[in-house]
Amino acid sequence: MSPLRARRGTRGPDRKTGLTASLVGTLVVVAALAIFSRFLPVHLVPFHHHPLMAPHFRSLAGIGVLMGDIGHSLLRMLGATLLGVLIGAIMALTAAKIPFVGGGMRTALGGLHMLPLLCLLPFLHLLGFEASAIGVTSLCLAAPVASAALSAWASIPRALDEAARALGLTSWQRLWRLEAPYAIPDSVTALARAMPLAWCLLIAAEMLPVDGALPSRPGLGTHAAQAAAMGSFWQTAVAALLIGVLAFLYDTCLVFPWQIWADRYRLRPIFDQAADPWMLRFWRRTRALKRAGETLRRGLAWLGDLRLGGTGFRPAPLTRAPSRWLTLSSVLFLLLIVVAFFYRHHALDLRDLLIVAEQSVVSALRMTLALILAMALWVPVGVWLGLSARRAGPARRLARFLTLYPKNALFPVLCLAMVALGVTRMIWPLVLCFFFIQWLLLAQILRGMRSYPPDLLQASRNLQIRGWLWWSRVLLPGLAPALLDAVSMASATGWTMLILAERSSWALQSQDGGGIGAYVARAIEIGDLPRVVLGAAVLTLCIALGEFLVWHPLRMQIRRRIQTSLK
């Protein structure tokens, strides 16, 4: 029997598991944004009544300029990666080790996953360009790392927990000998999966104008934005190409070797058959790096041997059912959000509510149409590629690179091309959204086809099941979890990238494609902080509504029916 045609299972409390913290966290974040907007000045700087202008265009010619841009972008990503891991570790430890802070920290993590971090750019820009670019990127990496660590600690096997107590480990020794090694693989995997969005946010932070001026600091994103502003298609294309090369080398030389190294801490390794990457072999064979690694290992071993903390029994955390007051508290939070934003606000009124509602509908229609077009194109193509091992291997490697590549680096190139072709600006955001999300869908479809049971496919061939019957009874039920994860991930990421996709004014032209993304981009450009916060709140609610009303119910329905079929 097809899993999607099985009878419904029992409706248990798991239907809302994982949603309570995310829902409350999202509403708390939006309410905090609404209250915060009442204390902000109308503009970060005096309002610019003229079109977007740059104070000066730096020279873009020469190998030295390109190498300097590559170096600055690389250093920013390195700093953001280290800072994101540090912040994620601190958040996870705070949530797990401090009981009276744990609930609030988990709630904040649930809301941070829904927040479009690019909206924090003008606030972090007050600390400087470097702080804004690195800060936005590091927050993108911190939330997945913290969530992965908390999930890993919640699933520590009982045998390992009892062994730690039998050995008399203190809480400090337990952290270093059991909890940290057990969380490393999942945290590194979460970091690797968040890296494509991190590259997109870093390039966007380097490209997006703040306070009415294009960025002029060195960086590949700045190079592409200024080249597009001057109408130089060649320089823009070169910057976009170098961004892809840099992202590929960063993943090859750092992120993927880190995944292979972290796999040693898994109870069931997933890379045990894979050969070590050349960079990991280089690290192991270099004497200086080998000595430095041995010194670091001895230092951490000495640190982990310190007998700090108690050795008492650590009871397992109890899972609580969602409160019956959840609906009432949600309504009260929504009422607080509306009152804080629009009741006697010094910069906002009900006309802004109508504007953001209208623009949100436009953006939602664009996002829905882009998802439908991408699925209609790449589901058949991805299935065809995944059915053959000869085609699937190169396709997965190409999809991995295209997923990692920050596609928003090509937005200026595509906009210049569409200007030359005379495409209307209302179509631009749809094309850019489709271009951005299609590779995420392809990569997830190929991953789902790789894990699809080959015996089931062989049985369908033997039974000569073809056509729509094969799609509805054989393929789609097994591919549904991977496909739903792909669509939900593409949707959440696409809402954030709408800020760049709907802007579309890379040639210093006062035009855009409309939508909530263009609303936020205009507010960021002119330094209109209250409307930046309003746009961030609306984008957060759009992402949250998609997760709570569409993706999570579908995910639970698929899981319940597959489990019923297996029983």
QUINORRA-V675523 format. One record per residue. N is the residue number from 1. PHI is phi in radians with two decimals (* if undefined). OMEGA is omega in degrees with one decimal (999 if undefined). D_FIRST is the distance of its C-alpha to the first C-alpha in Angstrom with 2 decimals. Layout:
N;PHI;OMEGA;D_FIRST, N;PHI;OMEGA;D_FIRST
//
This chain:
1;*;178.8;0.00, 2;-1.17;-178.8;3.77, 3;-1.04;-178.0;6.26, 4;-1.35;177.9;8.53, 5;-1.88;178.0;6.98, 6;-1.27;178.0;6.75, 7;-1.20;-179.9;10.05, 8;-1.17;174.9;13.08, 9;-1.45;179.4;14.62, 10;-1.27;179.2;18.31, 11;-1.59;-178.7;20.76, 12;-1.87;179.7;23.10, 13;-1.22;-179.4;26.11, 14;-1.23;-178.7;24.17, 15;-1.08;-178.4;23.54, 16;-1.92;179.3;27.12, 17;-1.14;179.0;27.58, 18;1.51;-179.2;29.42, 19;-1.54;-173.0;30.24, 20;-1.07;-179.1;33.36, 21;-1.09;-179.1;35.51, 22;-1.17;-179.6;34.50, 23;-1.13;-179.9;35.16, 24;-1.12;178.8;38.45, 25;-1.07;179.0;39.43, 26;-1.12;-179.9;38.92, 27;-1.16;177.6;40.96, 28;-1.13;179.4;43.62, 29;-1.10;-179.5;43.93, 30;-1.15;177.3;44.29, 31;-1.11;176.8;46.75, 32;-1.12;176.2;48.74, 33;-1.10;-179.7;48.88, 34;-1.11;178.9;50.13, 35;-1.17;-179.7;52.85, 36;-1.10;-177.9;53.74, 37;-1.15;-179.2;54.32, 38;-1.29;-178.5;57.14, 39;-1.86;-177.4;59.20, 40;-1.63;172.1;58.86, 41;-1.20;-177.8;61.58, 42;-1.07;-179.7;60.91, 43;-2.45;178.1;61.16, 44;-1.16;175.9;61.18, 45;-2.31;176.0;64.17, 46;-0.94;-173.6;66.28, 47;-1.09;178.6;64.23, 48;-1.64;179.1;64.26, 49;-1.58;179.2;65.02, 50;-1.81;178.6;64.98, 51;-1.07;-178.3;62.06, 52;-1.04;-179.5;60.44, 53;-2.36;175.4;63.04, 54;-1.75;178.5;63.27, 55;-1.11;175.1;66.38, 56;-2.87;175.6;66.68, 57;-1.76;177.1;64.76, 58;-1.40;-179.6;64.96, 59;-1.20;-179.4;65.41, 60;-1.88;-175.2;62.21, 61;-1.62;174.0;63.87, 62;1.84;178.4;64.28, 63;-1.17;-180.0;62.33, 64;-1.04;178.8;63.74, 65;-1.14;179.8;62.16, 66;-1.13;179.0;58.72, 67;-1.14;176.2;58.98, 68;-1.12;177.3;60.07, 69;-1.13;178.4;57.13, 70;-1.08;-179.4;54.69, 71;-1.09;-179.6;56.39, 72;-1.17;178.7;56.32, 73;-1.13;178.9;52.62, 74;-1.12;179.7;51.82, 75;-1.13;177.3;53.93, 76;-1.12;179.6;52.34, 77;-1.18;175.9;48.82, 78;-1.07;177.9;50.04, 79;-1.09;179.5;51.66, 80;-1.17;179.0;48.63, 81;-1.13;-180.0;46.34, 82;-1.12;179.9;48.70, 83;-1.17;178.5;49.32, 84;-1.13;177.3;45.63, 85;-1.11;179.5;44.86, 86;-1.12;179.7;47.87, 87;-1.13;178.4;46.98, 88;-1.09;178.4;43.35, 89;-1.13;179.1;44.59, 90;-1.13;179.4;47.11, 91;-1.13;179.9;44.59, 92;-1.15;179.2;42.13, 93;-1.13;178.8;44.99, 94;-1.13;-179.4;46.36, 95;-1.20;-175.3;43.09, 96;-1.57;-171.0;42.47, 97;-1.78;-178.3;46.05, 98;-1.94;-171.6;47.76, 99;-1.05;-174.5;46.17, 100;-1.34;177.1;47.90, 101;-1.84;-173.3;47.00, 102;-1.03;-179.6;43.41, 103;-1.10;178.7;41.90, 104;-1.14;179.8;43.90, 105;-1.19;176.7;43.11, 106;-1.14;176.2;39.33, 107;-1.12;177.9;39.80, 108;-1.12;177.2;41.86, 109;-1.12;177.5;39.25, 110;-1.07;177.3;36.60, 111;-1.32;-179.0;39.02, 112;-1.16;177.3;40.16, 113;-1.14;-177.5;36.70, 114;-1.61;-173.2;36.88, 115;-1.37;172.8;40.54, 116;-1.27;-169.7;41.47, 117;-1.17;179.3;43.91, 118;-1.12;178.0;45.81, 119;-1.25;176.9;47.39, 120;-1.40;-174.0;49.22, 121;-1.02;-178.2;51.16, 122;-1.15;179.5;54.27, 123;-1.33;176.2;54.68, 124;-1.21;179.1;54.45, 125;-1.16;175.6;56.71, 126;-1.13;177.7;59.50, 127;-1.56;-179.7;59.45, 128;2.09;-177.8;59.73, 129;-1.11;-177.9;57.67, 130;-1.12;179.9;56.60, 131;-1.12;-179.7;55.55, 132;-1.21;-178.4;53.42, 133;-1.16;-178.7;51.62, 134;-1.23;-178.1;51.04, 135;-1.13;179.3;50.26, 136;-1.08;-178.9;47.52, 137;-1.18;-178.7;45.87, 138;-1.18;177.5;46.15, 139;-1.14;176.4;44.57, 140;-1.11;-179.6;41.55, 141;-1.55;-174.3;41.17, 142;-1.20;-176.6;42.23, 143;-1.10;177.4;39.45, 144;-1.09;179.6;36.51, 145;-1.12;179.7;38.57, 146;-1.13;179.9;39.34, 147;-1.13;179.1;35.78, 148;-1.15;178.7;34.50, 149;-1.13;178.7;37.28, 150;-1.12;177.9;36.60, 151;-1.14;178.8;32.88, 152;-1.15;-179.9;33.89, 153;-1.16;178.5;36.49, 154;-1.27;-177.3;34.09, 155;-1.98;176.4;31.84, 156;-1.10;-178.5;34.68, 157;-1.05;-178.4;33.73, 158;-1.12;-179.9;35.60, 159;-1.11;178.4;37.15, 160;-1.18;178.6;38.84, 161;-1.14;179.1;40.03, 162;-1.19;177.0;41.57, 163;-1.12;178.1;43.16, 164;-1.10;178.1;44.79, 165;-1.24;179.7;46.25, 166;-1.14;177.9;47.42, 167;-1.38;178.8;49.28, 168;1.22;-179.5;51.02, 169;-1.24;173.2;49.99, 170;-1.33;179.7;51.38, 171;-1.07;178.0;49.35, 172;-1.19;178.8;50.90, 173;-1.19;177.2;50.11, 174;-1.10;179.0;46.57, 175;-1.06;-174.3;46.10, 176;-1.43;-174.8;47.38, 177;-1.70;-177.5;46.01, 178;-2.14;-169.7;42.55, 179;-1.25;-179.9;41.45, 180;-1.11;177.2;42.73, 181;-1.07;-178.7;41.38, 182;-1.21;-178.4;37.97, 183;-1.55;-175.6;37.80, 184;-1.05;-176.9;39.18, 185;-1.05;-179.4;36.03, 186;-1.16;179.5;33.95, 187;-1.17;178.8;37.05, 188;-1.17;176.5;37.82, 189;-1.11;177.0;34.27, 190;-1.11;177.2;34.51, 191;-1.10;-179.9;37.94, 192;-1.14;179.5;36.71, 193;-1.23;178.1;33.92, 194;-1.48;-175.6;36.53, 195;-1.12;176.4;39.06, 196;-1.03;177.4;38.12, 197;-1.16;178.3;38.72, 198;-1.11;177.0;41.86, 199;-1.10;178.5;43.26, 200;-1.07;-179.5;42.59, 201;-1.21;178.5;44.42, 202;-1.13;179.3;47.30, 203;-1.14;177.8;47.87, 204;-1.13;178.1;47.59, 205;-1.14;176.9;50.14, 206;-1.37;-175.3;52.45, 207;-1.66;-166.5;52.02, 208;-1.29;176.6;51.98, 209;-1.18;176.4;55.44, 210;-2.26;178.6;56.54, 211;1.11;172.2;59.62, 212;1.41;-178.6;60.36, 213;-2.44;174.3;60.79, 214;-1.19;175.6;58.76, 215;-1.08;179.8;58.41, 216;-2.14;178.0;61.07, 217;-1.29;179.8;60.24, 218;-1.08;-179.5;59.18, 219;2.80;-178.3;55.49, 220;-1.20;176.0;53.21, 221;-1.13;175.6;51.75, 222;-1.09;178.2;55.30, 223;-1.02;-179.1;56.23, 224;-1.15;-178.2;53.47, 225;-1.16;-179.6;54.30, 226;-1.24;176.5;58.03, 227;-1.12;177.4;57.60, 228;-1.17;178.7;55.48, 229;-1.12;176.8;58.10, 230;-1.51;179.2;60.76, 231;1.36;-179.0;58.66, 232;-1.58;-179.7;58.52, 233;-1.13;-176.8;55.34, 234;-1.14;-179.9;56.24, 235;-1.13;177.5;56.78, 236;-1.14;179.4;53.60, 237;-1.15;178.4;51.55, 238;-1.12;178.4;53.27, 239;-1.10;178.7;52.48, 240;-1.11;178.1;48.79, 241;-1.14;-179.5;48.68, 242;-1.18;176.1;50.42, 243;-1.10;177.4;48.04, 244;-1.10;178.1;45.13, 245;-1.10;-179.9;47.13, 246;-1.12;179.3;48.03, 247;-1.12;179.1;44.46, 248;-1.15;179.6;43.29, 249;-1.17;179.1;46.18, 250;-1.13;178.3;45.65, 251;-1.20;-177.2;42.02, 252;-1.22;-173.1;42.99, 253;-1.60;-175.1;46.06, 254;-2.27;-169.4;45.03, 255;-1.24;-178.8;41.48, 256;-1.14;173.2;39.52, 257;-1.03;176.7;42.06, 258;-1.13;175.8;41.78, 259;-1.11;179.5;37.99, 260;-1.11;179.4;38.61, 261;-1.15;-178.4;41.35, 262;-1.24;-177.9;39.31, 263;-1.15;179.3;36.50, 264;-1.14;-178.1;38.83, 265;-1.58;178.0;38.33, 266;-1.41;173.2;34.57, 267;-1.20;175.8;33.40, 268;-2.21;-177.1;30.85, 269;-1.06;178.4;32.46, 270;-1.87;178.3;30.44, 271;-1.97;-175.4;33.43, 272;-1.20;178.7;34.63, 273;-1.60;-177.6;34.14, 274;-1.48;177.5;35.67, 275;-1.29;177.5;39.40, 276;-1.13;176.5;41.71, 277;-1.13;-174.1;42.70, 278;-1.11;-179.5;46.28, 279;-1.20;178.2;47.40, 280;-1.18;175.8;46.29, 281;-1.14;177.7;48.17, 282;-1.12;177.8;51.13, 283;-1.08;-176.6;51.17, 284;-1.27;-176.3;51.10, 285;-1.69;179.1;53.89, 286;-1.49;-174.4;56.24, 287;-1.07;-177.6;58.86, 288;-1.08;179.6;59.55, 289;-1.17;179.2;55.92, 290;-1.14;178.0;55.39, 291;-1.16;179.1;58.40, 292;-1.10;178.0;57.35, 293;-1.14;178.3;53.86, 294;-1.16;176.8;55.43, 295;-1.10;178.5;57.83, 296;-1.12;179.8;55.04, 297;-1.12;178.8;53.04, 298;-1.15;178.3;56.10, 299;-1.12;178.1;56.81, 300;-1.18;177.7;53.31, 301;-1.13;176.7;53.47, 302;-1.13;179.7;56.82, 303;-1.14;-179.5;55.52, 304;-1.29;179.7;52.51, 305;-1.45;-180.0;54.81, 306;-1.13;-178.8;56.78, 307;-1.56;178.3;56.47, 308;-1.98;179.5;55.98, 309;1.50;-177.8;54.27, 310;-1.61;179.9;53.43, 311;-2.07;-176.2;51.47, 312;-1.24;180.0;50.15, 313;-1.24;179.5;46.72, 314;-1.88;-178.8;44.20, 315;-1.18;178.6;41.77, 316;-1.21;180.0;38.25, 317;-1.14;-179.9;37.89, 318;-1.52;177.3;36.28, 319;-1.54;-178.0;33.55, 320;-1.80;177.5;34.59, 321;-1.24;178.4;32.54, 322;-1.03;-177.3;33.33, 323;-1.19;177.8;36.55, 324;-1.26;179.1;36.70, 325;-1.59;-176.9;39.47, 326;-1.10;-178.6;37.30, 327;-1.13;-179.3;37.24, 328;-1.12;179.4;40.99, 329;-1.13;178.0;41.88, 330;-1.13;178.6;39.85, 331;-1.10;179.3;41.75, 332;-1.13;177.0;45.02, 333;-1.11;178.2;44.34, 334;-1.10;177.2;43.59, 335;-1.11;177.4;46.83, 336;-1.09;179.8;48.71, 337;-1.10;-178.6;47.42, 338;-1.12;-179.5;48.61, 339;-1.14;-177.7;51.96, 340;-1.15;-178.4;52.62, 341;-1.39;-164.6;51.95, 342;-2.13;-179.4;53.72, 343;-1.61;178.3;56.20, 344;0.93;177.2;59.65, 345;-1.41;-175.2;58.35, 346;-1.31;-177.7;61.09, 347;-2.28;-175.3;59.07, 348;-2.08;174.0;56.03, 349;-2.55;-176.1;55.78, 350;-1.17;176.2;53.38, 351;-1.13;176.1;53.79, 352;-1.14;177.0;52.05, 353;-1.10;178.1;49.13, 354;-1.13;-179.1;48.87, 355;-1.13;-177.4;49.18, 356;-1.19;176.7;46.44, 357;-1.15;178.9;44.11, 358;-1.12;-178.8;44.72, 359;-1.17;178.1;44.40, 360;-1.16;177.3;41.15, 361;-1.11;178.3;39.61, 362;-1.07;-180.0;40.81, 363;-1.14;179.0;39.37, 364;-1.11;177.0;36.00, 365;-1.11;177.9;35.78, 366;-1.10;-178.3;36.74, 367;-1.11;178.8;34.22, 368;-1.10;-180.0;31.36, 369;-1.13;178.2;32.46, 370;-1.12;177.8;32.86, 371;-1.13;-180.0;29.33, 372;-1.12;179.5;27.91, 373;-1.11;-179.5;30.12, 374;-1.14;178.8;29.29, 375;-1.18;179.6;25.51, 376;-1.08;-179.0;25.98, 377;-1.48;-166.2;28.13, 378;-1.66;175.2;26.73, 379;-1.16;176.0;22.93, 380;-1.11;-179.3;23.19, 381;-1.16;179.6;26.16, 382;-1.13;176.9;24.68, 383;-1.15;178.4;21.53, 384;-1.08;177.7;23.94, 385;-1.19;-176.2;26.15, 386;-1.31;-178.9;23.50, 387;-1.27;-179.0;22.08, 388;-2.03;178.4;25.49, 389;-1.13;180.0;27.20, 390;-1.20;178.3;30.52, 391;-1.50;-172.3;29.92, 392;-1.21;-178.0;28.03, 393;-1.05;177.0;30.96, 394;-1.08;-179.4;33.66, 395;-1.14;178.6;31.37, 396;-1.16;178.2;30.54, 397;-1.13;178.1;34.27, 398;-1.16;179.7;35.23, 399;-1.15;177.2;32.65, 400;-1.08;179.5;33.93, 401;-1.17;-177.7;37.45, 402;-1.19;174.7;36.65, 403;-1.23;-179.4;34.82, 404;-1.25;-175.5;37.81, 405;-1.12;177.4;40.35, 406;-1.27;-173.2;41.76, 407;-1.11;179.4;41.08, 408;-1.17;173.6;43.50, 409;-1.15;178.7;46.28, 410;-1.57;-179.7;45.66, 411;-1.03;176.7;45.91, 412;-1.06;179.2;49.71, 413;-1.11;-179.2;49.37, 414;-1.15;178.5;46.82, 415;-1.16;176.7;48.94, 416;-1.10;178.3;52.05, 417;-1.15;-179.7;50.27, 418;-1.25;173.5;49.02, 419;-1.12;179.2;52.53, 420;-1.13;-179.6;53.90, 421;-1.50;179.2;51.41, 422;1.33;179.1;52.21, 423;-1.29;-179.8;48.71, 424;-1.14;-174.3;48.91, 425;-1.24;175.8;48.51, 426;-1.27;179.7;45.82, 427;-1.56;-176.7;43.48, 428;-0.91;-176.1;44.38, 429;-1.05;178.8;42.19, 430;-1.11;179.1;39.08, 431;-1.12;-178.5;39.75, 432;-1.20;176.9;40.47, 433;-1.12;177.7;37.36, 434;-1.06;179.5;35.18, 435;-1.12;-176.7;37.10, 436;-1.32;-169.8;36.65, 437;-1.55;-172.6;32.92, 438;-1.15;-177.5;31.56, 439;-1.29;173.4;32.13, 440;-1.10;177.9;30.36, 441;-1.11;-178.2;27.23, 442;-1.09;-179.3;27.63, 443;-1.10;-179.8;28.19, 444;-1.22;177.9;25.10, 445;-1.13;178.0;22.87, 446;-1.14;176.9;24.44, 447;-1.16;177.4;23.98, 448;-1.17;177.4;20.25, 449;-1.19;178.5;20.02, 450;-1.17;-179.6;22.13, 451;-1.62;-179.5;19.81, 452;-1.26;-178.7;16.63, 453;-1.09;-179.7;15.42, 454;-1.17;179.0;17.23, 455;-1.12;179.6;15.40, 456;-1.18;176.5;12.19, 457;-1.12;179.3;14.61, 458;-1.14;177.6;16.38, 459;-1.13;178.3;13.48, 460;-1.16;175.6;12.82, 461;-1.17;-179.6;16.59, 462;-1.11;178.4;16.79, 463;-1.46;178.5;14.39, 464;0.99;175.5;16.49, 465;-1.48;-176.3;13.92, 466;-2.38;173.3;16.37, 467;1.16;-176.8;17.50, 468;-1.12;177.4;15.76, 469;-1.08;178.6;12.46, 470;-1.17;179.8;12.72, 471;-1.19;-172.5;13.78, 472;-1.41;-174.8;11.33, 473;-1.80;-173.7;7.95, 474;-1.96;-168.3;9.47, 475;-1.43;-172.9;12.68, 476;-1.07;176.7;13.07, 477;-1.05;179.1;10.33, 478;-1.34;-178.9;12.01, 479;-1.58;-173.8;15.36, 480;-1.03;179.6;15.35, 481;-1.06;179.8;17.30, 482;-1.15;-179.6;19.88, 483;-1.16;178.7;20.27, 484;-1.18;175.7;20.85, 485;-1.06;179.7;23.33, 486;-1.12;-177.0;25.05, 487;-1.18;-179.9;25.52, 488;-1.15;177.8;26.73, 489;-1.15;179.3;29.08, 490;-1.13;179.8;30.41, 491;-1.17;-178.7;31.03, 492;-1.10;179.1;32.92, 493;-1.23;-178.7;34.98, 494;-1.12;178.1;35.61, 495;-1.09;178.1;37.18, 496;-1.18;-177.8;39.69, 497;-1.29;175.4;40.48, 498;-1.07;179.3;41.19, 499;-1.06;176.8;44.61, 500;-1.57;-175.8;45.46, 501;-1.18;-178.3;43.42, 502;-1.54;178.4;45.02, 503;-1.17;168.7;48.46, 504;1.04;-179.0;49.11, 505;-2.00;-174.7;52.89, 506;-1.38;-178.0;53.53, 507;-1.75;179.5;56.67, 508;1.00;177.7;58.61, 509;-1.84;-178.5;57.78, 510;-1.46;179.3;57.36, 511;-2.59;174.6;54.06, 512;-2.71;-176.3;50.40, 513;-1.63;-177.0;47.22, 514;1.28;-179.1;47.05, 515;2.00;-177.5;44.35, 516;-1.20;175.9;44.22, 517;-1.13;176.8;44.37, 518;-1.14;176.8;47.60, 519;-1.06;179.7;48.92, 520;-1.19;-179.0;48.50, 521;-1.10;177.6;49.89, 522;-1.12;179.7;52.98, 523;-1.14;177.5;53.55, 524;-1.16;-176.9;53.35, 525;-1.11;-177.1;55.74, 526;-1.66;179.1;58.39, 527;1.31;179.5;57.96, 528;-1.47;-171.5;56.98, 529;-1.12;178.5;55.52, 530;-1.03;179.5;54.60, 531;-1.34;170.6;52.53, 532;-1.10;179.3;50.92, 533;-1.15;178.1;49.84, 534;-1.10;177.7;48.69, 535;-1.12;176.9;46.63, 536;-1.09;178.7;45.14, 537;-1.12;-179.7;44.20, 538;-1.17;177.0;42.55, 539;-1.08;177.4;40.59, 540;-1.08;178.6;39.49, 541;-1.15;178.2;38.32, 542;-1.12;178.5;36.44, 543;-1.12;-178.3;34.58, 544;-1.17;179.2;33.94, 545;-1.12;175.9;32.75, 546;-1.08;-179.9;30.24, 547;-1.24;-173.7;28.92, 548;-1.35;-174.1;29.03, 549;-1.68;-174.8;27.91, 550;-2.08;-167.2;25.41, 551;-1.28;-179.2;24.24, 552;-1.16;175.1;24.03, 553;-1.04;177.7;22.07, 554;-1.14;179.7;19.50, 555;-1.10;179.0;19.48, 556;-1.19;178.0;19.01, 557;-1.14;179.1;16.22, 558;-1.12;-179.3;14.21, 559;-1.09;-178.0;15.25, 560;-1.16;-177.7;14.48, 561;-1.28;176.6;10.87, 562;-1.18;177.9;10.29, 563;-1.13;177.3;12.34, 564;-1.12;178.6;10.62, 565;-1.15;179.0;7.26, 566;-1.16;178.1;9.79, 567;-1.16;999;11.66
//
